[in-house]
């Protein structure tokens, strides 16, 4: 009978291993949401392994369900595992609406710290419905499914109080957007006592936006001291305000506006362009004495509004990235302005040409620091992490809106290269940018050493282009409602001069800029044009050189014989740089006064920034074959969340249908693998 | 060792049960679709619902060949619902051939159908005028053929299909142009196009007839477009380039798995003759589909790993190509369908792993080196395959996208930047699609590869995509042919239940 006993042991051992060790079989990891700091739990002193702070909900879009990754470490076969179902051989499945793609969870703020409720919301683009899911361990199932009048385009949750949930849902019916508010009990048990019909009848229309779709919502609490137009605005912490991002013209335009839902007053948030995703930050917990100094630096929730800039506004990643607007205090005439650092407006956080596909902002986040070669761990008031479509994970200081830099070589400018459609035996270098010594003809170009200079870390690596009579408006032009008076983005208008050439898509006549005042531009020469369509503007004779970067876009313009100076605008490495000094200087010669170049004239210079920010990428070749190995197509990440309980980062990778765990304190610049605390769960 | 006397029986049983024999002599049915893949809608000269051309891929080679069937949508035995009528449930129209379409011909076939090689991929149709059309279809079975099939729509609505290649009969597979004929005739095995799949047409532009072809005396240049030599009937026909892709890379030497490359094959529409110069070498990475721009052909790529291209741009006149480099900024594993926005400022690309729609801006689309940059990536329902652009005056495009694994048609609204609607219940593996524009609406026809039917979807108002509805299925389900043991096939018959 001895072998019977061995068999029994083997079977039992097998069962134990199976429990909690099952693969998720997730298909479509488009979004993840962390269930931490649930209502009723004191974070301080709570044992993460025993508390409710242990679930990561993951969409399994193509199987119409959610899966739950258990972060407690209570797995036998790997560090994390998906929760098993009632039949422990199967992974727990939470059936929800078809194709759940986006997740949100009940939230409220307690002493500035984000607390989460017991209900989660799942939506999909194009779907006029949402699932409400209970997230507590005794629930883990859909509680209600609510139909809304039109396809959902955005959702944000901000609880009224502990007992009452409140969500804002934006829908688009093809002609207009509507933002609905739904209030309901905050616990699954109480929610079940309400019929679905009654729940639907509680939907209340709060805002209507004709001719635009609402692409992002962020509900925030009021902030004492916030003012606009001389009156308190969204200043009551007990009441919700709503930040709404809209999209028009296929993303070419759009606004981001904060609404006071009590008065329906609104104030613009002056992001550099249209926004396609929104978030806010919270504060470091007051329960931890050691973190008091850090807490003092973190702004209250709703103070900073983060927005992912829509790359469609200009047709490239040059206008993308993550920007932040400071809504504290009194709004300026044009609305709340972008966060300032060292007295200067900050620039969007971006790196290379990937699109932002996910981001997370966390108070008191920890990250590896490299201080002059000495490795350490830094804890920041606000740590940001971005995932990008080219597979990168970018860490940044979300308070200063600055990449986290590692030691690197100084910035350099390459030689200037002049090209134009010249005859094969034609002439010589045309200045353009002034050069040192003679230019050398190389193929169809002239190459010379430039007199230009750059301050270390001022700009990212990119190609500088200088075009004669170059474009000052984005490719495809801007919207024009009149042929005599243009209201343009201030950033564009400020670069215009009287005499610049104006052309309208709908009119053949040529026109010129006659006046520039703030964001309003006067135009002469096309008065008879009834339907101007889109407008394009090129530099005129007074300042004909247009300078742009392949990453940062339009930088400015210059005239012949002048010296172009770029001050702290797209700077990245501002710390330690005197902001009163120009970051990029390009002297221009006077050749073009006597030798006007052809319209195709182009001068280029390569910038090697020398910047070495903390940007990482999963190296699939560094893994073995274990259950948690990151193998396969781990190339394109998506949503990302920072777990402040464990100080880990979890990112969805829809390209490989898995979730990746990162240890930010062991993350280094470049390729990372298991030795840096990277694990994958599929 | 003693050998059992039963071993011949064991061997016979093993062989016979392992690989059931396929009777390739089974005649291809012409009264149904069988693994329908490529399809195209053309307007009939007298108006009405028009004509639908559908290819049967014969994917399991149950029958002797694939087929193309022309369906007159106005003379179906059971009419399709009127556009916009919004029936309470999808109407089932199992029979394809109505009264007046003629019975079997002397060779046993029908006037409105022809045989083509199996494994049809995509189709493109060239209008020839006066109710005549020529359809080009790629089939990736043995000889990697490109077929030309002529459609004639009679004044009485009668349809006639005939083979453009060969003797004009009804078996087009034999004489269709083969794109692997150099496989055995050259030492390198190149050029060749394994897995021919995508087909697109580009009108040949000209200044003089010398730009159109050789000998130039046979061609003419009319309104900057090339037309062919007069046909037997004295008609001149538009001369276009038939652009063909292939979804497997060519290696060299043959079978070595080395020196991999992909081609875009450019055949003259008026002859479909092939020579080595017709193959444009695009470097590593197979090709899938082509979107035709005013200057450049935009070619989507398959199998990017270890090297390949999501989109390559091929100059229409010189044949030179550029790589867009998009694969380094948006890291999907490979691509499927591709289309250009109505203003050619954007390219829409279907990516796989993950399933996504990529939207890229095109800087200077008619310039010497257009620059493409991804500006948006949206998740799509599982298995997206093909897409069609539905332009809307004054608004961003609406895209219709077949999603094979999810079994839905997704409608992406570029104005909103999201999937605006999904049409469920389309069928099993919706694959190809074609569009019949109706004012500010559209009727979409979607081939269901594993289902055997064509789904008919109405988008009555393109500004209201959420109101899109499945209104009909055309043809018979093939389930009981493919899987006769399925419980729903109670009588084991081959007609299948609807």
Interface residues (C-beta under 8 A of the other chain):
Chain A: X27 X28 X30 X61 X62 X98 X99 X101 X124 X125 X126 X127 X128 X150 X151 X153 X172 X173 X174 X175 X213 X215 X247 X249 X250 X251 X276 X310 X311 X312 X315 X316 X317 X352 X353 X354 X355 X357 X389 X390 X391 X475 X476 X633 X635 X636 X654 X655 X656
Chain B: X328 X329 X330 X331 X332 X333 X345 X353 X354 X355 X356 X359 X361 X363 X364 X373 X374 X375 X376 X377 X378 X379 X381 X382 X396 X405 X406 X410 X411 X414 X415 X416 X417 X418 X419 X420 X421 X422 X424 X461 X463 X464 X465 X466
